[in-house]
Amino acid sequence: MPLHATVEGWVESLALAHHAFLCAKQVTRIVGDEVDGIDANGYEPVREVEGLADTWWRGPDSLVALYTGEATALDFPRGRVALIHSGLDEWGLRGGVEAGDG
C-alpha cells in the first residue's frame, strides 16, 4: 500500500509531523471508526506531502494527519488513526511558506 506518491512527499510528511508536534497547543488522537466522524469542512489538502493512503489536511487553526495505509494494507479498519494538531497560528499552519508556494 503506497502511502505517498513520491519519496519527497514522504519526507515532507515527516517534516510536517515534526513541525506540527512542536507548534500545536493540543494534539488529539482519534482511532478506528471515529476517524469517519472528522468534519473536514473548511480544510484543504496539504499537497506537498503527496499523500495517497496517508494524508494531511490544513484548516483555519489546525493540521490533521490521517494515517490509513497500514490499516488498509492489513485489512484492519480499526488501525486507522487521525492526529489533530490544534491551536496553530499562521506560522504553525504553514511554517513560513505562503499559500500557493511549494
Beta strands, then each sheet from edge to edge (+ up, - down):
strand 1: 26-31
strand 2: 44-45
strand 3: 54-58
strand 4: 62-67
strand 5: 81-86
sheet 1: 1+ 5- 4+ 3- 2+
end
